Amino acid sequence: MGGNEHNREQTEFCARNALSRMAVLGIPPTPENFLVWFCYFANRPASLKTAVDRLVGDGRAIDAAFSEEIHRRFFGQEAEAAEVMEASETVDALLARLTERVSAQARGAEAYGGALADAESALKGGDIGGIVSRLVDETHRMASLNREMQAHLKAAGSEIDTLRRSLGEAREQAETDGLTGIANRKRFDYTMRGATKAATSDGEPLTLLMVDIDHFKRFNDTHGHQLGDQVLRLVARTLTDCVRQGDLPARYGGEEFAVVLPRTTLSAGRPIAERIRTTLAARKIVRRNTGEELGGITISIGAALFRPGEAPAALIARADSALYAAKRQGRNRLVVEDETAA
């Protein structure tokens, strides 16, 4: 058996047993609970299984509260996001395999029953008619068992679908910036790894924009953090409004944002960056409780083009250099990497 096949079987074993254990214990199939029990059967980390077994040996009740305690103990926010994404993919693959297996069995039983029914008709009245009839009866029994299996799969599929939706929601939350609603640094890093790998493989261009709000600290100090948060949300909304489908706007950190532009040259990325900059400059900040206009804000943007084979950090560094060149040149402007000396 090949390594990949063994890994698939091991993954399926862990996922099936996790779902079964939660069902037996009456533990809700939340992403957090599934993560605990999937990792228990996967023995990863080994310390989790040791801790669970020790508590069970001490007579501890195994229920939803127990799962929550184990989750808090072993999974911080960073680990949780990675494991939830892996668990979500695992359940998707598991359900697809189970569905295909039962569908194949149903097709086989149906074909078998049809062939025997044809044989029974052809041989009716012959000496072996009784044998064929018994075989047809056996086929009917197989079909009945198959219907029972399909019913079980339907029930399990409903539970797994619920879990898949929960995992999808948890994964989306893990990749979304809580304040602005756009992609967070984690999703940006993940997307950059995939985008640079694809660009190297396919030979397609990839442009990165680094965006920073001009004089944001001064605005925060003057008007307060609540209005500062309003500014961050306005910038995020502007980025989302101005990019194309397939582009990724993300909050990089603090008042700095990034936009990943796949299959885009610097010359094609320039009008996108300028549209972001001019759109934001035309918008006004309004104090919501009084309607008072507080003026506008501007951003500086640096752009760089991916060089095949380089690490994502190198592309980020060059886009950052262009961004700081824009700051030095007076802010509220775009600078691309070949203009940094200007």
Buried (B, 14 or more C-beta within 10 A) or exposed (E): EEEEEEEBEEBBEBBBBBBEBBEEBEBEBBBBBBBBBBBBBBEEEEEBBEBBEEBEEEEEEBEBEBBBBBBEEBBEEEEBBEBBBBBBEBBBBBBEEBBEEBEEBBEEBBEBBEEBBEBBEEBEEEEEBEEBBEBBEEBEEBBEEBEEBBEEBEEBBEEBEEBBEBBBEBBEEBBBBEEBEBBBBBBBBBBBEEBBEBBBEEEBBBBBBBBBBBEBEEBBEEBEEEBBEBBBBBBBBBBBEBBEEEBBBBBBEEBBBBBBBBBBEBEEBBEBBBBBBEBBBEEEBBBEEEEEEBEBBBBBBBBBBBEEEBEBEBBBEBBBBBBBBBBEBEBBBBBBBEBBEE
